Amino acid sequence: IKLNPRNGLAHLLLGYCAWQLDNKKLAVRELNAASKHKRYREQAQMALNIIKETEDLGQNTKD
């Protein structure tokens, strides 16, 4: 990403890695960046939706 910040695949993969490591802030940032690239938009949006749903579920169980 340092060499080519416009690389959508790099943002997508970094988002997946961050998500796997439970770094949701970085995951969301990178998946949002990936979603700006038409080729990766659908995959990035699906991952973002899952992250949001799991966060919503976590908040509902704390109530």
C-alpha positions in Angstrom: 0.0 0.0 0.0 3.0 2.3 0.6 4.2 1.6 -2.9 0.8 1.9 -4.5 -2.0 3.3 -2.3 -4.5 2.9 -5.2 -4.1 -0.9 -5.2 -7.6 -2.1 -4.4 -6.6 -5.7 -3.9 -3.9 -4.7 -1.3 -6.6 -2.8 0.7 -9.0 -5.7 0.5 -6.4 -8.2 1.7 -5.1 -5.9 4.4 -8.7 -5.5 5.5 -9.2 -9.3 5.7 -5.9 -9.7 7.6 -6.8 -7.0 10.1 -10.3 -8.5 10.6 -8.7 -11.9 11.2 -6.5 -10.3 13.9 -9.6 -8.6 15.4 -8.4 -5.1 14.5 -11.8 -4.0 13.4 -10.9 -0.3 13.1 -8.1 -1.1 10.6 -10.3 -3.7 8.8 -13.1 -1.2 8.3 -10.7 1.5 7.1 -9.1 -0.8 4.5 -12.3 -2.5 3.4 -13.8 1.0 2.8 -10.8 1.8 0.7 -11.2 -1.4 -1.2 -14.9 -0.8 -1.8 -14.0 2.3 -3.8 -12.5 0.0 -6.5 -15.2 -1.4 -8.7 -13.5 -4.8 -9.0 -13.4 -5.3 -5.2 -16.5 -3.4 -4.2 -18.8 -6.4 -3.7 -16.4 -8.4 -1.6 -15.5 -5.5 0.5 -19.1 -4.5 1.1 -20.0 -8.1 2.1 -17.2 -8.1 4.7 -18.1 -4.7 6.0 -21.7 -5.9 6.4 -20.6 -8.9 8.4 -18.4 -6.8 10.6 -21.3 -4.4 11.3 -23.7 -7.3 12.0 -21.4 -8.9 14.4 -20.8 -5.6 16.2 -24.5 -5.1 16.4 -25.0 -8.5 17.8 -22.3 -7.9 20.4 -24.0 -4.7 21.5 -27.3 -6.4 21.8 -26.0 -9.1 24.1 -24.4 -6.5 26.4 -27.8 -4.9 27.0 
